[in-house]
Amino acid sequence: MISEWFQRVGSSIPRGFSRYFILELLKKKAHTGKEIINYAVEQSNGIWKPSPGLIYPLLGRLLDEGLIEEAKDGRYQITKKGLDTAQDVDKINDIVKKQLDVLFRLGNVGRFVALDLLEKIAIMGSVLSSNITNMTDDETQKYREFLQKELEKINEKNIKKKGKEIKIE
């Protein structure tokens, strides 16, 4: 999955991707910081070369947030909380993919709306990523419901637009 992502986006790594990348990698097995860096370079075919100055402070933050833990051998492994967080991200990712598929089928209007949606999601993701450790379970649930409702609204709008386009033709 991660290598497919690099093929689609090329060298532009969005803010917050490193957190997602580490959690996804640690879902499979424990790794050292150096192994995480090497895997990123390998998966991106050398396009993305995260520095130790990026990875190790990020590992520290993930440790502080309780999303990962360090084993005695120096490898990092995902915690139950980290696994739950990664699964939530996967669910949102699936929802967004489905919505984008609908938008791209609508042609140029759909592409414009999709790009606008991606920009909004990136902004919300950055805000959420920086505040997630301070959010209560209730706030997290409300945020999840908000995102779901917004995606449903976009889907409804585009279905209506598609219906109008068909009537015009």
Secondary structure by P-SEA (a helix, b strand, c coil): caaaaaaacccccccaaaaaaaaaaaccccccaaaaaaaaaaaacccccccccccaaaaaaaaaacccccccccbbbbcaaaaaaaaaaaaaaaaaaaaaaaaaaacaaaaaaaaaaaaaaaaaaaaaaaccccccaaaaaaaaaaaaaaaaaaaaaaaaaaaaaaaac
